[in-house]
Amino acid sequence: MSYDELLLVCCYSLLQAGISTIISVALALPLAHFFAQYTFWGKKFFLSLLLFFCIMPTKLCALSVKLFYGLHGLPGIVTAHVLLNLPFACYLLYTAYQKIDWLTVWAAADLGASFRQQYKDVILPQIKPALLLTSLTIFLLCFSSFSIPRMLGTHYYHYTPDVLLFFANKLGNDQAVRWCFFLRLLVMIPLGLLYNYLLHTKAYAPTTHVSHTKKPIVFNVYCHGLKWLSYAVFILCILGGPLMALFVDALRHDVPSFLYNSFWSIDPLLKISISSVLRHSLAIAIVSSVGSLVLGSILAGFQLFVPSHYTRIIMHAVAILPLLVGNVASGMFCAEGKMIATDAPYTAIIISHLILHYPFVYRFIIMQLYAYPTQLTQLAQSSGALPHQVFRTILLPFVRNALSKAWSIAFGLSLIEVGAGAVVADNMPLTIPLAMRLYYAHGRLDGFLGLSFILLMMICTVSYVVGMYGHRLQDEIQY
């Protein structure tokens, strides 16, 4: 591949990432406002499902776009990215809404400001830093996408630098590997530095006061009109329609019979049973997610207990580094570092997953810590509480919600991780994403859809349980 073609791939990746980011954030912002403004029956359930959509398998998302929308190329890639990132953006923006000082909004309303003026002059400035960070995060994720461009791309320039990096490494073309990695870093390093700057200076300044929270209004369609309800139904159709198309296609391919016949018996294509694939995936996901939780907690705790300007800069740099490297390069480094041993086949993939996912855990925890009112610690210490008592009785309950959500995100991401696993696939146990890739490559849609629904049920169960547990903890804290 020539240098001009590599440059075209990079420019096209920037284009699709920009379009995907704009659409995702534009659709997520009203939905986040709706969730923050109103309460209704089933709200906690839908908020819990946001975690599920955040970690929906990328291959499954790409196939659903093919089946439901019939799209390929740039429109298909953008649509798939929006399906994945719209819930993620909504979740982050909804979190930002929880930190709004509603006393200023009430003051503006008392002075006669309209809703548009309140939003433009009071609400938007308070969520603007989080809005910028959310947009930048989604842009970085779309630019470094792997499975979706591979499945929906119709020309070479629909690929991303990560996909080209994977193919170059597979063919043993060292020069192409260097150029692809250079192009990736050329884009990711400036954006990563900008991300760190926004996170460090603007987005989540430590809270020194107890913010004035607002109890959501009970939603009534007769009082608040049909516009919010119509928009929520519209988003639900966008997200749920492709999943329904997958369900119908699964019935057409007789997926239940496939699962019944192959769950315990040896599959001719995989050479192992489906139950063995599930055991491999669960073992890797549990170990790597726990490791990510421990490492992310250590980094966040170090920043909390050693507060300084340089500590924050170093911790943010450590957290952004894996995103700069990417999942494919992470798998390459683990493989080149000879981390795979014959007596420890899980080592490389667990290490690569831990490297990739601890930044998400760290960000969840540190965002919660930044929202922690330090006044609570001062009040407890003035009452004679020792530091370890403050940590156990006040700080730890405050961050338990973030810890549970961070673990569920790391667990789900490990289950669906493809890029790093694809690089070291020949030296690791077969996992669900790799088995799905084999089924899809050989035209076995029954196997692909069967494993997809098993993966969906696992992720949905974990997301729902953790999400409901987090809402219960949040209610206890507010009480």
C-alpha positions as CSV (number, residue, x, y, z in Angstrom):
1,M,0.0,0.0,0.0
2,S,1.4,3.4,-1.0
3,Y,1.8,6.4,1.2
4,D,-1.1,8.2,-0.6
5,E,-3.4,5.3,0.1
6,L,-2.4,5.3,3.8
7,L,-3.0,9.0,4.0
8,L,-6.5,8.5,2.4
9,V,-7.3,5.9,5.0
10,C,-6.3,8.3,7.8
11,C,-8.4,11.1,6.3
12,Y,-11.4,8.9,5.8
13,S,-11.1,7.6,9.4
14,L,-11.1,11.2,10.6
15,L,-14.2,11.9,8.5
16,Q,-16.2,9.0,9.7
17,A,-15.1,9.6,13.3
18,G,-16.2,13.2,13.1
19,I,-19.6,12.4,11.6
20,S,-20.2,9.6,14.1
21,T,-19.3,11.9,17.1
22,I,-21.5,14.7,16.0
23,I,-24.6,12.5,15.5
24,S,-24.0,10.5,18.7
25,V,-23.7,13.5,20.9
26,A,-26.5,15.4,19.2
27,L,-28.9,12.5,19.8
28,A,-27.6,11.8,23.3
29,L,-27.9,15.3,24.7
30,P,-31.7,15.6,24.7
31,L,-32.0,12.1,26.0
32,A,-29.7,12.8,28.9
33,H,-31.6,16.0,29.7
34,F,-34.9,14.0,29.7
35,F,-33.5,11.4,32.1
36,A,-32.2,14.1,34.4
37,Q,-35.3,16.3,34.3
38,Y,-38.0,13.7,34.7
39,T,-38.7,10.5,36.6
40,F,-41.1,7.8,35.3
41,W,-41.9,4.1,35.7
42,G,-39.0,2.0,34.4
43,K,-36.4,4.8,34.4
44,K,-33.9,2.8,36.5
45,F,-34.3,-0.2,34.2
46,F,-33.6,1.9,31.1
47,L,-30.6,3.6,32.8
48,S,-29.2,0.1,33.6
49,L,-29.6,-0.9,30.0
50,L,-27.4,2.0,29.0
51,L,-24.5,0.0,30.4
52,F,-25.5,-2.9,28.2
53,F,-25.6,-0.9,25.0
54,C,-22.2,0.7,25.9
55,I,-20.6,-2.8,25.7
56,M,-22.6,-4.4,23.0
57,P,-20.5,-6.7,20.8
58,T,-19.1,-4.7,17.9
59,K,-19.5,-7.6,15.4
60,L,-23.1,-8.1,16.4
61,C,-23.7,-4.4,16.0
62,A,-22.2,-4.5,12.5
63,L,-24.4,-7.4,11.5
64,S,-27.5,-5.8,12.9
65,V,-26.9,-2.7,10.8
66,K,-26.6,-5.0,7.7
67,L,-29.9,-6.8,8.6
68,F,-32.0,-3.9,9.8
69,Y,-30.8,-0.9,7.8
70,G,-29.1,-2.7,4.9
71,L,-26.2,-0.3,5.0
72,H,-22.5,-0.8,4.0
73,G,-19.6,1.5,3.5
74,L,-19.4,4.9,5.2
75,P,-23.2,5.1,6.0
76,G,-23.1,1.6,7.6
77,I,-19.9,2.4,9.6
78,V,-21.4,5.7,10.9
79,T,-24.7,4.0,11.8
80,A,-23.0,1.2,13.7
81,H,-20.8,3.7,15.6
82,V,-23.8,5.8,16.5
83,L,-25.6,2.7,17.9
84,L,-22.7,1.9,20.1
85,N,-21.7,5.4,21.2
86,L,-25.1,7.1,21.6
87,P,-25.8,5.2,24.9
88,F,-22.3,5.8,26.0
89,A,-22.6,9.6,25.4
90,C,-26.0,9.6,27.1
91,Y,-24.6,7.9,30.2
92,L,-21.6,10.3,30.5
93,L,-23.8,13.4,29.9
94,Y,-26.4,12.1,32.4
95,T,-23.6,11.8,34.9
96,A,-22.7,15.4,34.2
97,Y,-26.3,16.5,34.8
98,Q,-26.1,15.1,38.3
99,K,-23.4,17.6,39.2
100,I,-25.4,20.7,38.1
101,D,-26.0,23.3,40.8
102,W,-29.7,23.6,40.3
103,L,-29.9,26.6,42.6
104,T,-28.6,28.8,39.8
105,V,-31.2,27.3,37.4
106,W,-34.0,28.1,39.9
107,A,-32.6,31.7,40.3
108,A,-32.7,32.2,36.5
109,A,-36.3,30.9,36.4
110,D,-37.3,33.2,39.2
111,L,-35.9,36.1,37.2
112,G,-38.1,35.3,34.3
113,A,-35.7,33.4,32.0
114,S,-37.3,31.0,29.5
115,F,-36.3,27.4,29.2
116,R,-34.1,28.2,26.3
117,Q,-32.3,31.0,28.2
118,Q,-31.9,28.8,31.2
119,Y,-30.4,26.0,29.2
120,K,-28.1,28.3,27.1
121,D,-26.9,30.6,29.9
122,V,-27.0,28.4,33.0
123,I,-27.1,24.6,32.2
124,L,-24.9,24.4,29.1
125,P,-21.9,26.2,30.7
126,Q,-22.0,23.7,33.6
127,I,-22.1,20.6,31.4
128,K,-19.9,22.1,28.6
129,P,-16.6,20.6,29.9
130,A,-18.2,17.1,30.1
131,L,-19.7,17.6,26.7
132,L,-16.3,18.4,25.2
133,L,-14.7,15.4,26.9
134,T,-17.5,13.1,25.8
135,S,-17.2,14.2,22.2
136,L,-13.4,13.8,22.3
137,T,-13.7,10.3,23.8
138,I,-16.2,9.1,21.2
139,F,-14.1,10.6,18.4
140,L,-11.0,8.6,19.7
141,L,-13.0,5.4,19.9
142,C,-14.5,5.8,16.4
143,F,-11.1,6.7,14.9
144,S,-9.5,3.5,16.4
145,S,-12.5,1.2,15.6
146,F,-11.6,-2.3,14.5
147,S,-14.4,-4.8,13.9
148,I,-17.0,-2.5,12.4
149,P,-14.8,-1.2,9.6
150,R,-13.7,-4.7,8.8
151,M,-17.2,-6.0,8.5
152,L,-19.0,-3.0,6.9
153,G,-16.2,-1.5,4.8
154,T,-16.5,-2.0,1.0
155,H,-13.2,-0.4,0.0
156,Y,-9.7,-0.3,1.6
157,Y,-10.1,3.4,2.6
158,H,-13.1,2.5,4.8
159,Y,-10.7,0.8,7.1
160,T,-9.0,2.5,10.0
161,P,-5.3,2.6,10.9
162,D,-5.9,-0.2,13.4
163,V,-7.3,-2.5,10.8
164,L,-4.4,-1.8,8.5
165,L,-2.0,-2.4,11.4
166,F,-3.6,-5.8,12.0
167,F,-3.3,-6.8,8.3
168,A,0.3,-5.5,8.1
169,N,1.3,-7.4,11.2
170,K,-0.4,-10.6,9.9
171,L,1.5,-10.4,6.6
172,G,4.8,-9.6,8.3
173,N,5.2,-6.3,6.6
174,D,7.3,-4.4,9.2
175,Q,7.5,-1.2,7.1
176,A,3.7,-1.0,6.8
177,V,3.4,-1.7,10.5
178,R,5.6,1.2,11.3
179,W,3.7,3.6,9.0
180,C,0.3,2.5,10.2
181,F,1.4,2.9,13.8
182,F,2.9,6.3,13.0
183,L,-0.3,7.5,11.4
184,R,-2.3,6.4,14.4
185,L,0.0,8.2,16.8
186,L,0.0,11.3,14.6
187,V,-3.7,11.7,15.3
188,M,-4.0,10.2,18.8
189,I,-1.2,12.0,20.6
190,P,-2.5,15.6,20.0
191,L,-6.0,14.5,20.8
192,G,-4.8,12.6,23.9
193,L,-3.0,15.6,25.1
194,L,-6.1,17.7,24.6
195,Y,-8.1,15.2,26.4
196,N,-5.7,15.3,29.4
197,Y,-5.8,19.1,29.4
198,L,-9.6,19.2,29.4
199,L,-9.8,16.5,32.1
200,H,-7.1,18.2,34.2
201,T,-8.2,21.8,34.0
202,K,-11.8,22.1,33.2
203,A,-14.0,19.0,33.4
204,Y,-14.0,17.6,36.9
205,A,-12.7,20.0,39.4
206,P,-12.8,18.6,43.0
207,T,-16.0,19.6,44.8
208,T,-15.5,21.6,47.9
209,H,-19.3,22.1,48.6
210,V,-22.4,20.1,48.7
211,S,-24.2,20.8,45.4
212,H,-27.9,21.7,45.4
213,T,-29.5,18.6,43.8
214,K,-32.9,18.5,42.2
215,K,-35.6,15.9,42.6
216,P,-36.7,14.9,39.1
217,I,-40.2,15.8,38.1
218,V,-42.7,12.9,37.7
219,F,-43.3,12.8,33.9
220,N,-46.8,13.3,32.7
221,V,-47.5,13.2,29.0
222,Y,-50.5,15.5,29.4
223,C,-48.5,18.2,31.3
224,H,-45.2,18.0,29.6
225,G,-46.3,17.2,26.0
226,L,-45.6,14.5,23.5
227,K,-42.2,15.8,22.4
228,W,-40.1,14.1,25.1
229,L,-42.1,10.9,24.9
230,S,-41.8,10.8,21.1
231,Y,-38.1,11.4,21.2
232,A,-37.5,8.7,23.7
233,V,-39.6,6.2,21.6
234,F,-37.5,7.3,18.5
235,I,-34.2,6.5,20.3
236,L,-35.7,3.2,21.5
237,C,-36.5,2.3,17.9
238,I,-33.1,3.2,16.7
239,L,-31.4,1.0,19.4
240,G,-33.9,-1.8,19.7
241,G,-34.9,-2.2,16.0
242,P,-31.6,-3.8,15.0
243,L,-31.7,-6.2,18.0
244,M,-35.2,-7.3,17.0
245,A,-34.0,-7.9,13.4
246,L,-31.2,-10.1,14.9
247,F,-33.8,-12.1,16.9
248,V,-35.9,-12.7,13.9
249,D,-32.9,-13.8,11.9
250,A,-31.8,-16.1,14.7
251,L,-35.2,-17.9,14.5
252,R,-34.9,-18.2,10.8
253,H,-31.5,-19.9,11.1
254,D,-32.7,-22.3,13.9
255,V,-30.2,-21.0,16.4
256,P,-31.8,-22.9,19.4
257,S,-31.2,-26.3,17.6
258,F,-27.5,-25.3,17.0
259,L,-27.0,-24.4,20.7
260,Y,-28.7,-27.6,21.8
261,N,-26.5,-29.8,19.6
262,S,-23.2,-28.0,20.1
263,F,-23.2,-26.7,23.6
264,W,-21.6,-29.8,25.2
265,S,-20.5,-31.8,22.1
266,I,-17.4,-31.0,20.0
267,D,-18.1,-28.5,17.2
268,P,-16.4,-29.6,13.9
269,L,-15.3,-26.0,13.1
270,L,-14.1,-24.9,16.5
271,K,-12.7,-28.3,17.5
272,I,-14.1,-27.7,21.0
273,S,-17.5,-27.4,22.6
274,I,-19.4,-24.1,23.0
275,S,-19.3,-24.7,26.8
276,S,-15.5,-24.7,26.7
277,V,-15.5,-21.4,24.7
278,L,-17.7,-19.9,27.4
279,R,-15.4,-21.1,30.2
280,H,-12.3,-19.6,28.4
281,S,-14.1,-16.2,27.9
282,L,-15.4,-16.1,31.5
283,A,-12.0,-16.9,33.0
284,I,-10.3,-14.2,31.0
285,A,-13.0,-11.7,31.6
286,I,-13.1,-12.2,35.4
287,V,-9.4,-12.2,36.0
288,S,-8.7,-9.2,33.7
289,S,-11.6,-7.2,35.0
290,V,-10.6,-7.7,38.6
291,G,-7.1,-6.8,37.7
292,S,-8.3,-3.7,36.0
293,L,-10.4,-2.7,39.0
294,V,-7.4,-3.2,41.4
295,L,-5.0,-1.3,39.2
296,G,-7.5,1.6,38.5
297,S,-8.3,1.8,42.2
298,I,-4.6,2.0,43.1
299,L,-4.0,4.8,40.6
300,A,-7.1,6.8,41.8
301,G,-6.2,6.2,45.4
302,F,-2.6,7.4,44.8
303,Q,-3.9,10.6,43.2
304,L,-6.4,11.1,46.1
305,F,-3.9,10.5,49.0
306,V,-0.9,12.2,47.3
307,P,-2.7,15.3,46.0
308,S,-0.4,17.5,43.9
309,H,-0.4,19.1,40.5
310,Y,2.2,16.7,39.1
311,T,0.5,13.7,40.5
312,R,-2.7,14.5,38.6
313,I,-0.7,15.1,35.4
314,I,1.1,11.8,35.7
315,M,-2.0,9.8,36.5
316,H,-3.9,11.3,33.6
317,A,-1.0,10.5,31.3
318,V,-0.9,6.9,32.5
319,A,-4.6,6.6,31.9
320,I,-4.5,7.9,28.4
321,L,-1.5,5.9,27.2
322,P,-3.3,2.6,26.5
323,L,-5.8,4.6,24.3
324,L,-2.9,6.0,22.3
325,V,-1.5,2.5,21.8
326,G,-4.7,0.8,20.9
327,N,-6.0,-2.8,21.2
328,V,-4.2,-4.2,18.1
329,A,-0.8,-2.7,19.1
330,S,-1.4,-3.9,22.7
331,G,-1.8,-7.5,21.4
332,M,1.3,-7.1,19.2
333,F,3.4,-5.9,22.1
334,C,2.3,-8.8,24.3
335,A,3.0,-11.3,21.5
336,E,6.4,-9.8,20.6
337,G,7.3,-9.7,24.3
338,K,7.0,-13.5,24.4
339,M,4.5,-13.2,27.2
340,I,2.7,-16.3,25.9
341,A,4.0,-19.5,27.6
342,T,3.0,-23.0,26.8
343,D,2.0,-23.6,30.4
344,A,0.2,-20.3,30.7
345,P,-1.8,-19.7,27.6
346,Y,-4.0,-17.0,29.2
347,T,-1.1,-14.7,30.1
348,A,-0.8,-12.6,27.0
349,I,-4.5,-11.9,26.5
350,I,-5.2,-11.2,30.2
351,I,-2.3,-8.7,30.3
352,S,-3.4,-7.0,27.0
353,H,-7.0,-6.7,28.4
354,L,-5.8,-5.3,31.7
355,I,-3.7,-2.7,29.9
356,L,-6.6,-1.7,27.7
357,H,-9.3,-1.6,30.3
358,Y,-7.8,-0.2,33.5
359,P,-8.1,3.4,32.1
360,F,-11.9,3.1,32.0
361,V,-11.9,1.9,35.6
362,Y,-9.7,4.7,36.7
363,R,-11.8,7.3,35.0
364,F,-15.0,6.0,36.5
365,I,-13.5,6.1,40.0
366,I,-11.7,9.5,39.6
367,M,-14.9,11.1,38.3
368,Q,-16.7,10.0,41.3
369,L,-13.9,11.1,43.6
370,Y,-13.9,14.6,42.0
371,A,-17.6,14.8,42.9
372,Y,-16.9,13.9,46.5
373,P,-17.7,16.8,48.9
374,T,-14.5,17.3,50.9
375,Q,-16.7,19.1,53.5
376,L,-17.9,15.6,54.7
377,T,-14.4,14.6,55.6
378,Q,-13.8,17.8,57.5
379,L,-17.0,17.4,59.4
380,A,-16.1,13.8,60.3
381,Q,-12.6,14.7,61.4
382,S,-13.9,17.6,63.5
383,S,-16.1,15.0,65.2
384,G,-13.0,12.9,66.1
385,A,-13.1,10.3,63.3
386,L,-9.8,8.8,62.4
387,P,-8.6,8.7,58.7
388,H,-9.3,5.0,58.3
389,Q,-12.8,5.5,59.8
390,V,-13.5,8.3,57.4
391,F,-12.4,6.1,54.5
392,R,-14.5,3.1,55.6
393,T,-17.7,4.9,56.6
394,I,-17.8,7.8,54.2
395,L,-15.5,7.7,51.2
396,L,-15.8,3.9,50.4
397,P,-19.6,4.0,50.3
398,F,-19.5,7.1,48.2
399,V,-17.4,5.3,45.5
400,R,-19.0,1.8,45.7
401,N,-21.4,2.7,42.9
402,A,-18.5,3.8,40.6
403,L,-16.5,0.6,41.5
404,S,-19.4,-1.7,40.6
405,K,-20.1,0.1,37.3
406,A,-16.4,0.2,36.5
407,W,-16.0,-3.5,37.0
408,S,-19.1,-4.3,34.9
409,I,-17.6,-2.1,32.0
410,A,-14.2,-3.9,32.3
411,F,-15.9,-7.3,32.4
412,G,-18.1,-6.6,29.4
413,L,-15.2,-5.0,27.4
414,S,-13.1,-8.1,28.1
415,L,-15.8,-10.4,26.9
416,I,-16.2,-8.5,23.5
417,E,-12.5,-7.6,23.0
418,V,-11.5,-8.5,19.4
419,G,-8.4,-6.5,18.3
420,A,-5.9,-7.8,20.9
421,G,-7.3,-11.3,20.8
422,A,-7.1,-11.4,17.0
423,V,-3.4,-10.7,17.1
424,V,-2.6,-13.5,19.6
425,A,-5.4,-15.8,18.5
426,D,-3.0,-18.6,17.5
427,N,-1.5,-18.8,21.0
428,M,-4.5,-18.4,23.3
429,P,-7.7,-20.4,24.2
430,L,-10.6,-19.8,21.9
431,T,-13.0,-17.1,23.2
432,I,-16.4,-16.0,22.2
433,P,-15.4,-13.1,19.8
434,L,-12.8,-15.3,18.1
435,A,-15.3,-18.2,17.7
436,M,-17.8,-15.7,16.3
437,R,-15.2,-14.5,13.8
438,L,-14.6,-18.1,12.7
439,Y,-18.3,-18.8,12.3
440,Y,-18.8,-15.6,10.3
441,A,-15.8,-16.3,8.0
442,H,-17.2,-19.7,7.2
443,G,-20.8,-18.6,6.6
444,R,-22.1,-20.3,9.7
445,L,-24.6,-17.6,10.7
446,D,-26.4,-20.1,13.1
447,G,-23.2,-20.3,15.2
448,F,-22.5,-16.6,14.9
449,L,-25.9,-15.6,16.1
450,G,-26.0,-18.3,18.8
451,L,-22.8,-17.1,20.4
452,S,-24.0,-13.5,19.9
453,F,-27.1,-14.1,22.0
454,I,-25.2,-16.0,24.7
455,L,-22.9,-13.0,24.9
456,L,-25.8,-10.6,24.9
457,M,-27.5,-12.4,27.8
458,M,-24.3,-12.5,29.8
459,I,-23.6,-8.8,29.3
460,C,-27.2,-7.8,29.8
461,T,-27.4,-9.8,33.1
462,V,-24.3,-8.2,34.5
463,S,-25.2,-4.7,33.4
464,Y,-28.7,-4.9,34.8
465,V,-27.7,-6.4,38.1
466,V,-24.8,-3.9,38.6
467,G,-26.9,-1.0,37.4
468,M,-29.8,-1.7,39.8
469,Y,-27.3,-2.2,42.6
470,G,-25.7,1.2,41.7
471,H,-29.1,2.9,41.8
472,R,-29.8,1.4,45.2
473,L,-26.4,2.7,46.5
474,Q,-27.1,6.1,45.1
475,D,-30.5,6.3,46.8
476,E,-28.8,5.3,50.1
477,I,-26.2,8.0,49.7
478,Q,-28.8,10.7,48.9
479,Y,-30.9,9.5,51.9
